[in-house]
Amino acid sequence: MRLPLRFAFAATLIATPLAAQQRPEALWYSVGSEESTQAFLAHADKISIVSPQTYFVDSTGTVSGGIDKRLVDAARAKGVKIIPLVMNPGFDQPTMHRILVHPDARRRAIRSITALCRENGFDGIQFDFENIHIGDRDAFTSFTRETADSLHAVKCTLSAAVVPRTGDLAGPTPYHAWIYNNWRGAYDLKALGEILDFMSYMTYAQHTGGSTPGPVAGFEWMERSLKFALAAGVPPQKISLVLDAYSDWWFPTYDVKNGAHTTGRDVSYRTAMGVLTRSAVTPTWDDRQKMYFAMWEEDGVFQHVFVEDARSFEAKLALVKQYGLRGYSVWVLGLEDPALWAKR
């Protein structure tokens, strides 16, 4: 790790090794919904960092947004660090491209992000920049480095939510090529591991609305993704493993624009269990993927539900200890199985 003078402060921000902690660092994401805010207020004493997804940077580099005062007050009262996300709205690719390559927008974004952290007394900022084309990979790396330097100068950390991958090949199908070139390939893991104070490595959304039905985050895929990041040179003490608190429901639908098709919807644990109860379906535990799933027929057409509950959460959380990681990050407060809090 490079440690010139401008990185001296950064060195103090790197995570304490897991062995020296009583428990792994627990970062939980929140959104602007009342359900998400209430979940934080109820469980703040079991959370190390709260990361609200409520700030956006537009194509000019201007940051906007805000955090519910109740969340801020509760976090400060409970000693929970506040590290908000800054995202490209709607994960819009042209917006991100302009920020990265247009000098004025790039400078304004860095200044705006730094001012956001400094003026609000936040502990840091986390990038949630997604749908970046692989052609902007080097530009994103240099932008991250410049932002980290600026934030460290005002005693703020910089982390990033990073889309995972299991290798550096685009894959066997057009779908694999699309998701690699637009979502997974733009993150230079080794470089980001050196620049960032930590990364939240997003080992969820294994299956998406554009894929076939499948697990939100199958255990075997999660572990392969994690092993790839470690082999790429990301120090384990800089990895916060992202776990999912939501479930997925796949069902047939129709609309004028897309015609008949299958859609996958992210749903809360409560909604997933409600769907299964209404359909009189009992899910099955998959010990390889570490989750419950169900597939059943309704009027000749199959539906699928992949359930993330407390049992699944604990099984995947074991990877944090097994690989000596910094901790874990969870998407998102308000969608989780209430039973998982009992073991926090």
C-alpha positions as CSV (number, residue, x, y, z in Angstrom):
1,M,0.0,0.0,0.0
2,R,1.3,3.5,-0.9
3,L,1.5,5.8,2.0
4,P,2.8,9.2,0.9
5,L,1.9,12.1,3.2
6,R,-1.5,12.8,1.7
7,F,-2.5,9.2,2.6
8,A,-1.3,9.4,6.2
9,F,-4.8,10.0,7.5
10,A,-6.2,7.3,5.3
11,A,-3.9,4.8,7.0
12,T,-5.7,5.3,10.3
13,L,-9.1,4.7,8.7
14,I,-8.4,1.1,7.5
15,A,-10.6,-1.4,9.4
16,T,-9.4,-3.1,12.5
17,P,-8.7,-6.7,11.7
18,L,-11.7,-8.9,12.5
19,A,-9.8,-10.8,15.2
20,A,-9.4,-7.5,17.2
21,Q,-13.1,-6.8,17.0
22,Q,-15.8,-8.2,19.3
23,R,-18.1,-8.6,16.3
24,P,-17.8,-7.8,12.6
25,E,-18.6,-4.3,11.5
26,A,-22.3,-4.2,10.5
27,L,-23.3,-1.7,7.8
28,W,-26.9,-1.5,6.9
29,Y,-28.4,0.5,4.0
30,S,-31.5,2.5,4.3
31,V,-33.8,4.3,1.8
32,G,-36.2,7.2,2.3
33,S,-39.2,5.0,3.1
34,E,-40.9,5.1,6.5
35,E,-40.5,1.4,6.8
36,S,-36.7,1.6,6.3
37,T,-36.4,4.5,8.8
38,Q,-38.4,2.7,11.4
39,A,-36.3,-0.4,11.1
40,F,-33.2,1.6,11.8
41,L,-34.7,3.4,14.8
42,A,-35.7,0.0,16.2
43,H,-32.3,-1.7,15.7
44,A,-29.7,1.1,15.7
45,D,-28.0,-0.4,18.7
46,K,-27.1,-3.4,16.6
47,I,-25.7,-1.4,13.7
48,S,-22.1,0.0,13.2
49,I,-22.7,2.1,10.1
50,V,-25.9,3.3,8.5
51,S,-25.7,4.2,4.8
52,P,-28.8,6.0,3.5
53,Q,-29.3,5.9,-0.3
54,T,-30.6,9.4,-0.5
55,Y,-28.0,11.5,-2.3
56,F,-27.6,11.8,-6.1
57,V,-25.1,13.5,-8.4
58,D,-26.4,14.7,-11.7
59,S,-24.6,15.1,-15.1
60,T,-23.2,18.5,-14.1
61,G,-21.6,17.1,-11.0
62,T,-24.1,18.7,-8.6
63,V,-25.1,16.7,-5.5
64,S,-28.7,16.8,-4.1
65,G,-30.7,15.0,-1.5
66,G,-31.1,14.7,2.2
67,I,-31.4,12.4,5.2
68,D,-34.4,12.1,7.6
69,K,-33.4,14.0,10.7
70,R,-34.8,11.2,12.9
71,L,-32.2,8.8,11.4
72,V,-29.4,11.3,11.9
73,D,-30.3,12.1,15.5
74,A,-30.7,8.4,16.4
75,A,-27.4,7.5,14.8
76,R,-25.5,10.1,16.7
77,A,-27.2,9.2,20.0
78,K,-26.3,5.5,19.5
79,G,-22.8,6.1,18.2
80,V,-23.6,4.7,14.7
81,K,-21.4,6.1,11.9
82,I,-23.2,7.8,9.1
83,I,-21.8,7.1,5.6
84,P,-24.4,8.0,3.0
85,L,-24.4,6.7,-0.5
86,V,-24.0,9.1,-3.5
87,M,-25.4,7.5,-6.7
88,N,-26.0,8.2,-10.3
89,P,-29.8,8.6,-10.4
90,G,-31.5,5.5,-11.8
91,F,-28.0,4.1,-12.4
92,D,-28.0,6.1,-15.6
93,Q,-25.0,5.3,-17.7
94,P,-24.8,8.6,-19.8
95,T,-24.9,10.6,-16.5
96,M,-22.0,8.6,-15.1
97,H,-20.0,8.8,-18.3
98,R,-20.3,12.6,-18.4
99,I,-19.2,13.0,-14.8
100,L,-16.1,10.9,-15.5
101,V,-15.0,12.4,-18.8
102,H,-16.2,16.1,-18.7
103,P,-13.6,18.1,-16.7
104,D,-16.0,20.6,-15.3
105,A,-18.6,18.0,-14.2
106,R,-15.8,15.9,-12.7
107,R,-14.3,18.7,-10.6
108,R,-17.7,19.9,-9.5
109,A,-18.7,16.3,-8.4
110,I,-15.5,15.9,-6.3
111,R,-16.0,19.3,-4.7
112,S,-19.7,18.7,-4.1
113,I,-19.1,15.2,-2.5
114,T,-16.4,16.6,-0.3
115,A,-18.5,19.5,0.8
116,L,-21.4,17.1,1.6
117,C,-19.3,15.1,4.0
118,R,-17.5,18.1,5.6
119,E,-20.5,20.3,6.1
120,N,-22.8,17.6,7.5
121,G,-20.2,16.0,9.8
122,F,-20.6,12.6,8.2
123,D,-18.0,9.9,8.8
124,G,-17.5,9.2,5.1
125,I,-19.1,8.8,1.7
126,Q,-19.9,5.6,-0.2
127,F,-20.0,5.6,-4.0
128,D,-23.0,3.8,-5.4
129,F,-22.1,4.3,-9.0
130,E,-23.5,1.5,-11.1
131,N,-24.1,0.7,-14.8
132,I,-20.7,2.0,-15.7
133,H,-19.5,0.9,-19.2
134,I,-16.2,-1.0,-19.2
135,G,-14.8,1.7,-21.5
136,D,-14.9,4.1,-18.5
137,R,-13.0,1.7,-16.2
138,D,-9.7,3.8,-16.0
139,A,-11.7,7.0,-15.7
140,F,-13.7,5.7,-12.8
141,T,-10.5,4.5,-11.1
142,S,-8.8,7.9,-11.4
143,F,-12.0,9.7,-10.3
144,T,-12.1,7.5,-7.2
145,R,-8.5,8.3,-6.4
146,E,-9.0,12.0,-6.7
147,T,-12.2,11.9,-4.6
148,A,-10.5,9.8,-1.9
149,D,-7.6,12.4,-1.7
150,S,-10.2,15.2,-1.4
151,L,-12.2,13.4,1.3
152,H,-9.2,12.3,3.3
153,A,-8.1,15.9,3.4
154,V,-11.3,16.8,5.4
155,K,-11.1,13.6,7.6
156,C,-13.8,11.7,5.7
157,T,-13.5,8.2,4.4
158,L,-14.4,6.9,1.0
159,S,-15.8,3.5,0.3
160,A,-17.7,2.1,-2.7
161,A,-20.4,-0.4,-3.4
162,V,-18.8,-2.6,-6.0
163,V,-20.7,-5.0,-8.3
164,P,-19.0,-8.5,-8.0
165,R,-17.8,-10.9,-10.6
166,T,-16.3,-14.3,-10.7
167,G,-13.7,-13.7,-13.4
168,D,-12.5,-11.4,-16.2
169,L,-14.2,-13.0,-19.1
170,A,-17.5,-11.6,-20.5
171,G,-19.1,-15.1,-20.5
172,P,-20.8,-17.5,-22.9
173,T,-24.0,-15.7,-23.9
174,P,-25.1,-12.2,-25.0
175,Y,-26.6,-11.7,-21.5
176,H,-23.3,-12.5,-19.8
177,A,-21.5,-10.1,-22.2
178,W,-24.0,-7.3,-21.5
179,I,-23.9,-7.6,-17.7
180,Y,-20.1,-7.8,-17.8
181,N,-19.6,-4.8,-20.1
182,N,-22.1,-2.6,-18.4
183,W,-22.3,-3.6,-14.7
184,R,-19.4,-5.8,-13.6
185,G,-16.3,-5.1,-15.6
186,A,-15.7,-1.4,-14.9
187,Y,-14.4,-2.0,-11.4
188,D,-10.6,-2.4,-11.2
189,L,-10.6,-4.4,-8.0
190,K,-6.9,-4.3,-7.3
191,A,-6.7,-0.5,-7.8
192,L,-9.9,0.2,-5.8
193,G,-8.6,-2.1,-3.0
194,E,-5.6,0.2,-2.7
195,I,-7.5,3.5,-3.0
196,L,-10.7,2.9,-0.9
197,D,-10.9,2.7,2.8
198,F,-13.1,-0.3,2.2
199,M,-15.5,-1.7,-0.4
200,S,-19.0,-3.1,0.1
201,Y,-18.8,-6.1,-2.3
202,M,-22.3,-6.6,-3.6
203,T,-22.7,-10.3,-3.7
204,Y,-26.4,-10.3,-4.4
205,A,-28.6,-9.8,-7.5
206,Q,-27.0,-12.9,-8.9
207,H,-30.2,-13.2,-10.9
208,T,-31.9,-10.0,-12.3
209,G,-35.1,-9.0,-14.0
210,G,-33.3,-9.8,-17.3
211,S,-32.1,-13.3,-16.4
212,T,-33.8,-16.6,-15.8
213,P,-35.4,-17.1,-12.3
214,G,-32.8,-18.0,-9.7
215,P,-31.4,-17.2,-6.2
216,V,-31.0,-13.7,-5.1
217,A,-27.5,-14.7,-4.0
218,G,-26.6,-18.4,-4.1
219,F,-24.0,-19.3,-1.6
220,E,-21.7,-20.9,-4.1
221,W,-21.7,-17.9,-6.4
222,M,-21.2,-15.6,-3.5
223,E,-18.1,-17.5,-2.4
224,R,-16.7,-17.6,-6.0
225,S,-17.1,-13.9,-6.3
226,L,-15.4,-13.3,-3.0
227,K,-12.5,-15.6,-3.8
228,F,-12.0,-13.7,-7.1
229,A,-11.8,-10.3,-5.3
230,L,-9.3,-11.7,-2.8
231,A,-7.2,-13.2,-5.6
232,A,-7.3,-9.9,-7.4
233,G,-5.5,-8.3,-4.5
234,V,-8.3,-6.7,-2.4
235,P,-7.2,-7.1,1.3
236,P,-9.8,-9.0,3.3
237,Q,-9.8,-6.3,6.0
238,K,-11.1,-3.9,3.3
239,I,-14.0,-6.1,2.2
240,S,-17.5,-5.6,3.7
241,L,-19.5,-8.5,2.3
242,V,-22.9,-7.4,1.1
243,L,-25.7,-9.6,2.1
244,D,-29.3,-9.4,0.9
245,A,-32.3,-8.9,3.2
246,Y,-34.9,-9.1,0.4
247,S,-36.4,-12.0,-1.4
248,D,-37.4,-12.5,-5.1
249,W,-40.7,-13.4,-6.6
250,W,-40.9,-14.5,-10.3
251,F,-44.3,-14.6,-12.1
252,P,-45.8,-14.2,-15.6
253,T,-47.2,-10.9,-16.6
254,Y,-48.2,-8.8,-19.6
255,D,-48.0,-5.2,-20.6
256,V,-48.5,-3.3,-23.9
257,K,-44.8,-2.3,-24.2
258,N,-43.2,-5.7,-23.5
259,G,-46.0,-8.1,-24.2
260,A,-46.2,-11.4,-22.3
261,H,-43.1,-12.1,-20.2
262,T,-41.8,-13.3,-16.9
263,T,-40.7,-10.7,-14.4
264,G,-38.7,-10.9,-11.2
265,R,-39.6,-8.6,-8.4
266,D,-37.6,-7.8,-5.3
267,V,-39.9,-8.2,-2.3
268,S,-39.7,-8.1,1.5
269,Y,-39.5,-11.3,3.5
270,R,-43.1,-10.6,4.7
271,T,-44.4,-10.2,1.1
272,A,-42.6,-13.4,0.0
273,M,-44.1,-15.4,2.8
274,G,-47.5,-13.9,2.1
275,V,-47.3,-15.0,-1.6
276,L,-46.4,-18.6,-0.4
277,T,-49.2,-18.6,2.2
278,R,-51.9,-17.4,-0.3
279,S,-50.8,-20.1,-2.7
280,A,-50.6,-22.8,0.0
281,V,-47.0,-23.5,-0.9
282,T,-44.3,-24.7,1.5
283,P,-40.7,-23.7,0.5
284,T,-37.8,-26.1,0.4
285,W,-34.4,-25.5,1.9
286,D,-31.5,-25.7,-0.6
287,D,-28.4,-26.6,1.4
288,R,-26.1,-25.8,-1.5
289,Q,-27.4,-22.3,-2.2
290,K,-28.3,-21.7,1.5
291,M,-31.8,-20.4,1.0
292,Y,-35.5,-21.5,0.7
293,F,-37.1,-21.7,-2.7
294,A,-40.5,-22.7,-4.1
295,M,-41.8,-23.4,-7.6
296,W,-45.5,-24.1,-8.2
297,E,-48.1,-24.1,-10.9
298,E,-51.0,-21.6,-11.1
299,D,-53.4,-22.2,-14.0
300,G,-50.7,-24.0,-16.0
301,V,-47.9,-21.5,-15.5
302,F,-45.2,-21.7,-12.9
303,Q,-44.1,-19.1,-10.4
304,H,-40.9,-19.1,-8.3
305,V,-40.1,-17.5,-4.9
306,F,-36.5,-17.4,-3.5
307,V,-36.7,-16.6,0.2
308,E,-34.0,-14.9,2.2
309,D,-34.6,-15.4,5.9
310,A,-32.7,-15.5,9.2
311,R,-31.3,-19.0,8.4
312,S,-30.0,-18.0,5.0
313,F,-28.5,-14.8,6.5
314,E,-26.6,-16.6,9.1
315,A,-25.3,-19.2,6.6
316,K,-23.9,-16.5,4.3
317,L,-22.6,-14.4,7.2
318,A,-20.3,-17.3,8.1
319,L,-18.2,-16.3,5.0
320,V,-17.2,-13.1,6.9
321,K,-15.5,-15.0,9.7
322,Q,-14.2,-17.8,7.4
323,Y,-12.3,-15.3,5.2
324,G,-11.4,-12.8,7.9
325,L,-13.3,-9.9,6.3
326,R,-13.9,-6.5,7.7
327,G,-17.6,-7.1,8.2
328,Y,-20.8,-7.1,6.2
329,S,-23.2,-4.7,4.6
330,V,-26.9,-5.4,4.2
331,W,-29.4,-4.2,1.5
332,V,-31.8,-3.0,2.9
333,L,-33.4,-2.0,6.2
334,G,-37.1,-2.7,6.2
335,L,-37.2,-5.8,4.0
336,E,-35.6,-8.2,6.4
337,D,-36.9,-11.3,8.3
338,P,-37.4,-9.9,11.8
339,A,-36.0,-13.0,13.2
340,L,-32.4,-12.2,12.0
341,W,-32.1,-9.4,14.6
342,A,-32.3,-11.9,17.5
343,K,-28.7,-13.0,16.8
344,R,-27.2,-9.6,16.1
